[in-house]
Amino acid sequence: MKLLTRGRGSAAMIVSMLAVAVAAPGTASASSKHATVKTTVHRAIVKSTAGPVTRTFSFIGGPGSKTTNVVSIDGLTINARCGTAGQPVIFAFSSVAKSDILGRIFDGAGRLHIVHNTSFGPNVSVALSTSSGDFDASGSVLFETPAGKVVTVNYGFDNATTLGKQNVCTVYGSAIAS
């Protein structure tokens, strides 16, 4: 609680709460099951931070879409794509050795999926989507580097069909970096 009363901490908390309330606009077109779906990506990409930063991101793609980076900040990279059946496929990577990642994902059936790796670094990937077959889910992931950089990512994802019965999958959320 002491951290939240400081000027920078409380400002970051207010900004992060506002960011969750703001939805990043995106478009996709699919009028029939044979229509071509346009992949739309709004990225949260910041190379490094000197102070608190909040960014939103949104990925909307059709089944079999290409992998796209949606978050890249302070050594943490998260990419997303839609599998051939329209399921979201999400992975995290770190360019910083000896990093730590911890997270929890709740799927649509209320099941908890734990993300945990205290040896997170280059050449290591961590799945941030569920393998349970229920892809209507939300999650929160915390990332920390040995230098004390911290990134919090809150996200949701949904399989096809979604967004008004379109044949797309979605991955969206916000990233907060200290």
C-alpha positions in Angstrom: 0.0 0.0 0.0 2.9 2.3 0.7 4.0 2.1 -3.0 0.6 3.1 -4.2 0.7 6.4 -2.2 3.8 7.6 -3.9 3.3 10.1 -6.8 4.6 7.9 -9.6 3.0 4.7 -8.3 -0.5 6.2 -7.9 -0.2 7.8 -11.3 0.7 4.5 -12.9 -2.2 2.8 -11.1 -4.7 5.4 -12.4 -3.3 5.1 -15.9 -3.5 1.3 -15.8 -7.1 1.3 -14.7 -8.0 3.7 -17.5 -6.2 1.6 -20.0 -8.2 -1.5 -19.1 -11.4 0.5 -19.7 -10.3 1.7 -23.2 -10.7 -0.8 -26.0 -8.4 -0.7 -29.0 -10.5 -0.4 -32.1 -10.1 -3.1 -34.7 -11.8 -4.3 -37.9 -12.2 -7.6 -39.6 -14.5 -8.5 -42.4 -16.1 -11.8 -42.9 -19.5 -12.0 -44.5 -19.5 -15.7 -45.2 -17.4 -18.7 -44.3 -15.6 -18.3 -47.7 -14.7 -14.6 -47.1 -11.1 -13.5 -46.6 -10.5 -12.2 -43.1 -8.2 -9.3 -42.7 -5.8 -9.6 -39.8 -5.8 -6.5 -37.7 -3.1 -5.8 -35.1 -2.7 -2.9 -32.7 0.6 -3.5 -30.9 2.0 -2.5 -27.6 5.6 -2.1 -28.6 8.0 0.0 -26.6 11.8 -0.7 -26.7 12.6 0.2 -23.2 11.1 2.4 -20.5 12.4 5.2 -18.4 9.2 5.3 -16.2 5.8 3.8 -16.0 4.2 3.1 -19.4 0.8 1.6 -20.3 -0.1 0.3 -23.8 -3.1 -1.6 -25.1 -2.9 -4.2 -27.9 -5.4 -6.0 -30.1 -4.9 -8.9 -32.5 -7.8 -10.1 -34.7 -7.1 -12.7 -37.3 -8.6 -15.5 -39.3 -7.9 -19.2 -39.0 -4.3 -20.0 -40.0 -3.2 -16.4 -39.6 0.5 -15.5 -39.4 2.3 -15.0 -36.1 2.5 -11.4 -35.0 4.3 -9.7 -32.1 1.6 -7.9 -30.0 3.8 -6.9 -27.0 7.5 -6.0 -27.0 8.7 -4.1 -23.9 11.7 -4.3 -21.5 12.8 -7.7 -22.8 9.4 -9.3 -22.9 7.9 -10.3 -26.3 4.4 -11.8 -26.7 3.2 -13.0 -30.1 -0.2 -14.3 -31.2 -1.7 -16.1 -34.2 -4.8 -18.1 -34.9 -4.4 -21.9 -35.5 -6.0 -23.6 -38.4 -9.2 -24.3 -36.4 -9.4 -20.7 -35.3 -8.0 -21.1 -31.8 -5.7 -18.4 -30.3 -2.1 -19.5 -30.0 -0.1 -17.1 -27.7 3.6 -17.4 -26.6 5.9 -15.3 -24.5 9.7 -14.9 -25.0 12.4 -13.0 -23.1 15.6 -11.5 -24.5 16.9 -11.1 -20.9 18.7 -14.0 -19.2 17.6 -15.1 -15.7 14.2 -13.4 -16.0 11.0 -14.6 -14.2 7.5 -15.0 -15.5 4.4 -15.9 -13.4 0.8 -15.9 -14.5 -2.7 -17.3 -14.2 -5.2 -18.0 -16.9 -8.8 -18.7 -16.3 -10.7 -20.4 -19.2 -14.4 -20.2 -19.9 -15.1 -23.2 -17.8 -13.5 -21.6 -14.8 -10.4 -23.8 -14.8 -7.1 -22.3 -13.7 -3.9 -22.6 -15.8 -0.6 -21.6 -14.2 2.3 -20.0 -16.0 5.6 -20.2 -14.1 9.2 -20.1 -15.2 12.0 -18.7 -13.0 14.6 -19.5 -15.6 12.9 -17.5 -18.4 15.4 -16.1 -20.9 16.6 -16.4 -24.5 15.7 -19.6 -26.4 12.8 -20.3 -23.9 9.2 -19.9 -24.8 6.2 -20.0 -22.5 2.6 -20.7 -23.7 0.1 -18.1 -22.7 -3.0 -19.8 -24.2 -4.8 -22.8 -22.8 -4.5 -26.3 -24.0 -7.8 -27.3 -22.5 -9.8 -26.7 -25.7 -11.8 -23.8 -24.1 -10.4 -20.6 -25.5 -12.8 -18.1 -24.1 -10.2 -17.0 -21.4 -8.5 -14.2 -19.6 -5.1 -14.1 -18.0 -2.6 -12.0 -16.1 1.2 -12.4 -16.5 4.0 -10.7 -14.5 7.5 -10.5 -15.9 10.6 -9.4 -14.0 14.3 -9.0 -15.1 17.3 -9.2 -12.8 17.7 -5.4 -13.3 14.3 -4.9 -11.6 12.2 -4.1 -14.7 8.6 -5.3 -14.3 6.0 -5.8 -16.9 2.4 -6.7 -16.1 0.2 -8.0 -19.0 -3.6 -8.4 -18.6 -5.2 -10.1 -21.6 -8.2 -12.0 -23.0 -8.5 -14.3 -25.9 -11.4 -15.9 -27.8 -11.6 -18.5 -30.6 -13.5 -18.3 -33.8 -16.4 -17.5 -34.0 -16.4 -14.2 -32.1 -16.9 -10.5 -32.5 -20.4 -10.8 -33.9 -20.1 -14.3 -35.1 -17.1 -13.5 -37.4 -14.7 -16.3 -38.2 -11.8 -14.8 -36.4 -9.9 -15.3 -33.2 -8.8 -12.4 -30.9 -6.1 -11.6 -28.4 -6.3 -8.3 -26.6 -5.3 -6.5 -23.5 -2.9 -4.1 -21.9 0.8 -4.0 -20.9 2.1 -2.0 -18.0 5.8 -1.5 -17.6 7.7 0.1 -14.6 
